[in-house]
Amino acid sequence: MNRVAADLPAQVPDSDGHASLNRGLLFGASAYGIWGLLPLYWRLLDGAGAVEVLAHRFVWGLGIIALLLWVRPRAGWWRALRQRPAALRFLAAAAVVIAFNWYFYIWGVNHERVVETSLGYFISPLVTVVVGVVLFRERLRRPQRFALSLAAVAVAWLTFDYGRVPWVAVGLALSFATYGVLKKKAATGAVESLAVEATIILPVVLGYLVWLELVGRAAFGHDGWSTTLLLIAAGPATAVPLLFFAGAATRIPLTYLGLLQYLTPSVQFILGVFAFGEPMPPERLAGFALIWAALAIFTGEILHHRRKLRREALRLAAESAPSAERRSWS
């Protein structure tokens, strides 16, 4: 969100361009909408421990990814990746980080902290900006610095209101920002990188599932067919929104994709307050209002800056056109 790599369409797109854009927006809304609704799914698995749910998410998710690679093979990708040991190390670290992220999320949902998980995904883009400043020496404009300061005040206020650090939210935001950095460093295709990450973590989660079975604490196969089927379906629940996201990323500008990402925590917030009845006293709502204000300022500034750059580029192009024409006649 802090750095937009794709530009807005330079001209009015044709009918094919409109169709692709509309399809991309639908894919993006579907991906972020599903991620926002997933708390309803994880609540159905409340009887299974968060770690067991996480383990099955990796196992069955890898099955879906393997099926995708079989249906649409990407020739030579593993051979090429093996020649990049640094990328493999980044993906190994990413596997560990995303495991923690998923654990925080599932644990928070099943311990009546859906609102706090939404807070984590609200502040995640802002944490990513901080990571960009610290690690990549990216410079912030004044409104962006103000938005980050406002978000820091909001987190401090919410810490005071909760009576504790909202560690689920902070853990989600930090782990997701770290995951983004590692994926950026790895520079590998979405499906291929997920296959590597799930494969790396697979021995650990399989060992854990075997241990659960041996000590008689496994929910899979013992808590009824509904629980077993839900654990298996954790694979599609993981892979399907990722596929929608990949479809959106190739069709719409990252500016649009960045705005759509707020759909996920917004849906989670609504579920937490209205579906799960989590408390939202005025003091806590004030903290969330500060977060929303920071995001509005930050997003508005980015859009304004993009329009300014676009106008400047068009002005320079218009000024250079006559001189180029004169040179062609000389």
C-alpha positions, 0 to 999 in steps of 0.5 A, a space after each residue: 500500500 505504501 508503494 504503488 507499482 501499477 499505474 491507473 489506466 492512462 486512457 479510457 479502456 476499451 470494452 475488453 479493458 473494461 471487462 478485465 477491470 470489472 472481472 478483476 474487481 469482482 475477483 478482488 472483492 471475492 478474495 477479501 470478502 471471503 477472508 473477512 467471512 472466514 471467522 464464521 468458518 473457524 468458529 465451526 471448528 471451535 472444538 478443535 484446537 487452533 494448532 490442529 486447525 492450522 495443521 490441517 490448513 497446511 496439509 489440505 492446502 498443499 493438496 489443493 496447490 499440488 492439484 493446481 500445479 498438476 492441472 496447470 503445470 509450470 515447467 521448470 519452476 522447481 529447477 529454477 528455484 533450486 538455483 536461487 538458495 537465497 529465495 528458498 531461505 526466504 520462503 522457509 522463513 515465510 512459512 514459519 511467519 505465515 504459520 504464526 499469522 494463521 495461528 494468531 488469527 484462528 486463536 483470536 477468532 475462537 477466543 472471542 477476539 474477532 474485533 481484535 483480529 480486525 484491528 490487526 488487519 486494519 493496522 497491517 498496511 500502516 505497519 508495512 509502511 513502517 517496515 518499508 521506512 526501516 528496512 528499505 529507507 523509504 521516505 514518507 511525506 508529511 501527511 503520511 507521517 501524520 497518519 502513522 502518528 495518529 495510528 500510534 496514538 490509536 493503538 496506545 489508546 486501545 491498549 489503555 482501553 483493553 487494559 493490556 497490549 492487543 497482542 493478537 492485533 499486533 501479532 497479526 500486523 507484524 507477522 503479515 508485514 514480515 511475511 510481505 517483506 520475505 515474499 518480496 525478497 523471494 520474488 517467486 510466483 504465488 502458487 509456486 511459493 505457497 507450494 514451497 512454504 507448505 512443503 517446508 512446514 509439512 513435516 512439522 504439522 504432520 508430526 503434530 497430527 500424528 502426536 495428537 492421534 497417539 495421545 487421543 486428542 485429535 478432533 479429526 476422525 473423532 469429533 463427528 463427520 462434520 468436524 472432519 469434513 470441515 478440517 479437510 475443507 480448510 484446504 479449499 478455504 485457504 486456496 480459493 481466496 488466494 486464487 481470486 487474489 491472484 486473478 485480481 492482482 493481474 487485472 487491476 491496478 495495485 491502487 484498487 487492490 490496496 483499497 479493496 484490502 480494507 474490506 476484510 477487516 471491515 467485515 470482520 469488525 461487523 461480524 465481531 460486533 453484530 454476529 458474535 456480540 463482542 463488546 464495543 464500548 464508546 471508548 474502544 470505538 473511539 480508538 477504532 475511529 482514530 485508526 479509520 481516520 489514519 487510514 483515510 488520511 493515508 489512502 487519500 494522500 496516496 491517491 492525491 499524490 498519484 493524480 499529481 504525478 499523472 498530471 505532471 507526466 501528461 504535462 511533460 508529454 504534451 510539452 515534449 510532443 511539439 519539439 519531437 515533431 519539429 525534430 522529425 521535420 528537420 
